[in-house]
Amino acid sequence: MKLTEKDREFLYTLKRLMDLKDLRVELQRDRPSYMILRGTYGEKIFKTFRMTRQGVRWRFQRVFNHAYIASFESIIMIETMFGTHLREHAIRISRERHSLRQELGRLGFESADTLRHRDQNEGHVQGERE
């Protein structure tokens, strides 16, 4: 599951509120366990996120308990089959992609292939101008 631009905005807002100690993430022990969002769910949350409390809970559930956990499940499955020797490559590539997205921040979350093709096409156009 890929994160959207709305997910990215949600994460930045959530981080800001967690730094202010208005919200916190707790582990709900069950089988399987899951993460829950705790804290002040008042008018401040509605104004900050510009969505209902239910909307905040839904997006938190989607990002943290679906996308985040699914990523680790995929990693565990691949590393169980192939070992951990590819992890350094995966981390390096992930950091490069994240860095590229940061540099091209106006684009939001796009696939690395899209970004690479766009960068190559801009290079060809610039080369023709020179």
KEDO-30043 format. One record per residue: residue in three letters; x, y, z of N, C-alpha, C in turn. Coordinates in steps of 0.02 Angstrom, whole numbers. Example, Ala and Ser with C-alpha at 12.3 -4.5 7.8 and 13.67 -1.06 7.14 Angstrom:
# KEDO-30043
NODE / ALA / 660 / -284 / 390 / 615 / -225 / 390 / 660 / -165 / 390
NODE / SER / 642 / -112 / 354 / 684 / -53 / 357 / 645 / 2 / 394
***
This chain:
# KEDO-30043
NODE / MET / 43 / -58 / 0 / 0 / 0 / 0 / 45 / 62 / 0
NODE / LYS / 32 / 107 / -46 / 73 / 167 / -50 / 39 / 224 / -12
NODE / LEU / 81 / 268 / 14 / 55 / 327 / 48 / 38 / 381 / -2
NODE / THR / -14 / 418 / 12 / -36 / 472 / -31 / -11 / 539 / -4
NODE / GLU / -23 / 591 / -42 / -6 / 659 / -20 / -45 / 677 / 43
NODE / LYS / -109 / 656 / 47 / -149 / 669 / 107 / -119 / 632 / 167
NODE / ASP / -94 / 572 / 156 / -61 / 535 / 210 / 0 / 573 / 235
NODE / ARG / 39 / 599 / 188 / 99 / 637 / 206 / 81 / 699 / 248
NODE / GLU / 31 / 736 / 227 / 9 / 794 / 265 / -16 / 773 / 334
NODE / PHE / -52 / 718 / 337 / -77 / 692 / 401 / -19 / 677 / 448
NODE / LEU / 34 / 644 / 421 / 92 / 626 / 462 / 128 / 687 / 489
NODE / TYR / 135 / 739 / 448 / 167 / 801 / 472 / 126 / 833 / 527
NODE / THR / 60 / 835 / 519 / 17 / 864 / 570 / 18 / 822 / 633
NODE / LEU / 15 / 756 / 626 / 17 / 711 / 683 / 82 / 719 / 722
NODE / LYS / 137 / 724 / 686 / 202 / 733 / 718 / 203 / 797 / 760
NODE / ARG / 177 / 850 / 731 / 175 / 914 / 767 / 134 / 909 / 831
NODE / LEU / 76 / 876 / 828 / 34 / 869 / 888 / 65 / 821 / 938
NODE / MET / 100 / 770 / 915 / 134 / 725 / 961 / 192 / 761 / 996
NODE / ASP / 227 / 805 / 961 / 280 / 843 / 992 / 253 / 890 / 1046
NODE / LEU / 191 / 914 / 1036 / 159 / 957 / 1085 / 126 / 917 / 1142
NODE / LYS / 130 / 851 / 1138 / 103 / 804 / 1188 / 27 / 803 / 1189
NODE / ASP / -5 / 827 / 1135 / -78 / 823 / 1130 / -102 / 753 / 1111
NODE / LEU / -61 / 717 / 1074 / -78 / 650 / 1052 / -19 / 603 / 1064
NODE / ARG / -35 / 539 / 1070 / 18 / 488 / 1078 / -7 / 423 / 1047
NODE / VAL / 39 / 380 / 1030 / 23 / 315 / 1002 / 37 / 262 / 1055
NODE / GLU / -12 / 218 / 1065 / -5 / 164 / 1113 / -16 / 97 / 1078
NODE / LEU / 13 / 45 / 1107 / 3 / -22 / 1082 / -56 / -54 / 1117
NODE / GLN / -104 / -78 / 1079 / -161 / -115 / 1106 / -144 / -189 / 1099
NODE / ARG / -132 / -221 / 1156 / -112 / -291 / 1154 / -173 / -335 / 1142
NODE / ASP / -168 / -372 / 1090 / -221 / -418 / 1070 / -187 / -471 / 1027
NODE / ARG / -224 / -510 / 993 / -193 / -558 / 946 / -226 / -550 / 879
NODE / PRO / -200 / -512 / 833 / -136 / -476 / 837 / -144 / -408 / 871
NODE / SER / -89 / -383 / 896 / -89 / -316 / 927 / -97 / -263 / 873
NODE / TYR / -113 / -203 / 893 / -119 / -148 / 846 / -106 / -82 / 883
NODE / MET / -95 / -30 / 845 / -81 / 36 / 874 / -145 / 77 / 877
NODE / ILE / -150 / 117 / 930 / -207 / 162 / 936 / -181 / 232 / 951
NODE / LEU / -221 / 281 / 932 / -205 / 351 / 943 / -242 / 374 / 1005
NODE / ARG / -206 / 402 / 1053 / -235 / 425 / 1115 / -220 / 499 / 1124
NODE / GLY / -262 / 532 / 1161 / -249 / 602 / 1178 / -312 / 644 / 1172
NODE / THR / -302 / 708 / 1166 / -355 / 757 / 1163 / -387 / 757 / 1094
NODE / TYR / -450 / 735 / 1091 / -486 / 734 / 1028 / -538 / 789 / 1026
NODE / GLY / -520 / 848 / 1046 / -568 / 902 / 1049 / -570 / 944 / 986
NODE / GLU / -593 / 1005 / 994 / -600 / 1052 / 939 / -532 / 1067 / 907
NODE / LYS / -479 / 1066 / 947 / -412 / 1080 / 921 / -393 / 1029 / 867
NODE / ILE / -409 / 966 / 879 / -394 / 913 / 831 / -433 / 925 / 766
NODE / PHE / -497 / 942 / 772 / -538 / 955 / 714 / -510 / 1012 / 672
NODE / LYS / -491 / 1066 / 706 / -463 / 1125 / 670 / -395 / 1109 / 640
NODE / THR / -353 / 1072 / 676 / -286 / 1058 / 653 / -286 / 1012 / 593
NODE / PHE / -324 / 958 / 597 / -324 / 909 / 543 / -374 / 927 / 488
NODE / ARG / -422 / 970 / 502 / -476 / 988 / 457 / -515 / 926 / 435
NODE / MET / -527 / 883 / 484 / -570 / 824 / 473 / -600 / 804 / 540
NODE / THR / -649 / 761 / 537 / -683 / 739 / 598 / -637 / 693 / 638
NODE / ARG / -655 / 681 / 701 / -617 / 634 / 742 / -616 / 566 / 710
NODE / GLN / -673 / 545 / 682 / -676 / 480 / 648 / -629 / 479 / 588
NODE / GLY / -624 / 535 / 552 / -578 / 540 / 495 / -505 / 533 / 517
NODE / VAL / -489 / 565 / 574 / -422 / 559 / 601 / -408 / 487 / 620
NODE / ARG / -454 / 454 / 654 / -445 / 384 / 674 / -438 / 339 / 612
NODE / TRP / -479 / 352 / 560 / -475 / 311 / 500 / -407 / 318 / 466
NODE / ARG / -384 / 380 / 458 / -319 / 390 / 424 / -263 / 361 / 465
NODE / PHE / -265 / 369 / 532 / -214 / 340 / 575 / -214 / 263 / 566
NODE / GLN / -273 / 233 / 567 / -278 / 160 / 558 / -249 / 139 / 491
NODE / ARG / -265 / 176 / 438 / -242 / 160 / 371 / -166 / 164 / 366
NODE / VAL / -137 / 218 / 392 / -65 / 229 / 385 / -25 / 184 / 433
NODE / PHE / -44 / 184 / 496 / -3 / 148 / 546 / -17 / 74 / 549
NODE / ASN / -80 / 54 / 549 / -96 / -17 / 558 / -103 / -55 / 493
NODE / HIS / -105 / -20 / 437 / -108 / -55 / 373 / -43 / -46 / 335
NODE / ALA / -28 / 15 / 313 / 31 / 26 / 270 / 96 / 11 / 307
NODE / TYR / 104 / 39 / 367 / 167 / 32 / 404 / 180 / -42 / 423
NODE / ILE / 129 / -74 / 450 / 136 / -144 / 470 / 144 / -189 / 409
NODE / ALA / 107 / -177 / 356 / 113 / -217 / 295 / 184 / -213 / 266
NODE / SER / 215 / -155 / 271 / 284 / -148 / 247 / 330 / -195 / 284
NODE / PHE / 324 / -197 / 350 / 366 / -242 / 390 / 349 / -315 / 378
NODE / GLU / 285 / -331 / 367 / 267 / -400 / 351 / 301 / -422 / 286
NODE / SER / 303 / -377 / 237 / 336 / -393 / 173 / 411 / -403 / 184
NODE / ILE / 441 / -361 / 224 / 513 / -367 / 238 / 527 / -434 / 272
NODE / ILE / 487 / -451 / 321 / 497 / -514 / 357 / 490 / -574 / 310
NODE / MET / 440 / -572 / 266 / 431 / -627 / 220 / 491 / -634 / 173
NODE / ILE / 513 / -578 / 143 / 570 / -580 / 97 / 633 / -602 / 133
NODE / GLU / 646 / -575 / 192 / 707 / -593 / 229 / 705 / -664 / 255
NODE / THR / 647 / -691 / 268 / 641 / -761 / 288 / 662 / -806 / 230
NODE / MET / 643 / -787 / 170 / 658 / -827 / 111 / 730 / -818 / 86
NODE / PHE / 754 / -755 / 86 / 818 / -740 / 54 / 873 / -719 / 102
NODE / GLY / 858 / -711 / 166 / 907 / -688 / 214 / 908 / -612 / 218
NODE / THR / 952 / -587 / 261 / 954 / -514 / 273 / 1009 / -479 / 234
NODE / HIS / 1045 / -515 / 191 / 1102 / -484 / 157 / 1081 / -431 / 105
NODE / LEU / 1018 / -429 / 86 / 995 / -378 / 38 / 969 / -315 / 73
NODE / ARG / 964 / -317 / 139 / 935 / -261 / 177 / 972 / -196 / 165
NODE / GLU / 1038 / -198 / 164 / 1077 / -136 / 154 / 1061 / -105 / 87
NODE / HIS / 1053 / -147 / 35 / 1035 / -120 / -31 / 966 / -87 / -28
NODE / ALA / 919 / -120 / 3 / 851 / -94 / 7 / 849 / -29 / 45
NODE / ILE / 886 / -24 / 100 / 888 / 37 / 140 / 919 / 93 / 100
NODE / ARG / 974 / 79 / 65 / 1007 / 130 / 25 / 960 / 156 / -30
NODE / ILE / 927 / 111 / -66 / 882 / 131 / -119 / 824 / 171 / -91
NODE / SER / 797 / 150 / -34 / 741 / 186 / -3 / 762 / 256 / 17
NODE / ARG / 821 / 264 / 46 / 845 / 330 / 65 / 856 / 374 / 4
NODE / GLU / 883 / 345 / -50 / 893 / 384 / -112 / 826 / 408 / -140
NODE / ARG / 777 / 364 / -140 / 710 / 383 / -165 / 679 / 437 / -121
NODE / HIS / 686 / 429 / -56 / 659 / 479 / -10 / 693 / 546 / -21
NODE / SER / 758 / 545 / -28 / 796 / 606 / -41 / 774 / 639 / -106
NODE / LEU / 764 / 599 / -157 / 742 / 625 / -221 / 674 / 658 / -215
NODE / ARG / 629 / 626 / -178 / 563 / 655 / -167 / 568 / 720 / -128
NODE / GLN / 613 / 723 / -80 / 622 / 784 / -41 / 647 / 841 / -85
NODE / GLU / 695 / 825 / -129 / 721 / 875 / -175 / 667 / 901 / -222
NODE / LEU / 624 / 857 / -242 / 570 / 874 / -288 / 504 / 878 / -250
NODE / GLY / 505 / 908 / -192 / 449 / 908 / -145 / 382 / 927 / -174
NODE / ARG / 383 / 967 / -226 / 320 / 989 / -255 / 281 / 932 / -286
NODE / LEU / 313 / 875 / -297 / 281 / 819 / -331 / 244 / 772 / -284
NODE / GLY / 257 / 777 / -220 / 224 / 732 / -172 / 250 / 661 / -179
NODE / PHE / 208 / 612 / -167 / 228 / 542 / -171 / 214 / 516 / -241
NODE / GLU / 267 / 509 / -280 / 263 / 478 / -345 / 312 / 420 / -346
NODE / SER / 301 / 374 / -391 / 346 / 317 / -395 / 415 / 340 / -417
NODE / ALA / 465 / 303 / -397 / 534 / 319 / -415 / 542 / 316 / -491
NODE / ASP / 508 / 269 / -524 / 512 / 264 / -597 / 487 / 328 / -630
NODE / THR / 431 / 353 / -606 / 403 / 416 / -634 / 453 / 472 / -624
NODE / LEU / 481 / 478 / -565 / 530 / 531 / -552 / 591 / 524 / -596
NODE / ARG / 615 / 463 / -604 / 675 / 451 / -645 / 661 / 469 / -717
NODE / HIS / 604 / 448 / -745 / 586 / 464 / -814 / 579 / 539 / -823
NODE / ARG / 548 / 573 / -775 / 540 / 645 / -779 / 609 / 679 / -779
NODE / ASP / 653 / 656 / -735 / 720 / 684 / -731 / 758 / 673 / -796
NODE / GLN / 753 / 613 / -824 / 787 / 597 / -887 / 760 / 640 / -944
NODE / ASN / 694 / 649 / -948 / 664 / 689 / -1000 / 684 / 762 / -995
NODE / GLU / 687 / 788 / -934 / 710 / 858 / -924 / 783 / 865 / -944
NODE / GLY / 823 / 813 / -932 / 894 / 815 / -952 / 901 / 817 / -1027
NODE / HIS / 858 / 778 / -1063 / 861 / 778 / -1136 / 840 / 846 / -1163
NODE / VAL / 790 / 876 / -1134 / 767 / 942 / -1157 / 821 / 994 / -1145
NODE / GLN / 852 / 993 / -1086 / 905 / 1040 / -1071 / 964 / 1030 / -1118
NODE / GLY / 982 / 967 / -1133 / 1037 / 952 / -1177 / 1025 / 979 / -1246
NODE / GLU / 962 / 978 / -1270 / 946 / 1004 / -1336 / 951 / 1080 / -1338
NODE / ARG / 937 / 1113 / -1281 / 940 / 1186 / -1279 / 1012 / 1211 / -1280
NODE / GLU / 1058 / 1172 / -1252 / 1127 / 1194 / -1245 / 1164 / 1189 / -1307
***
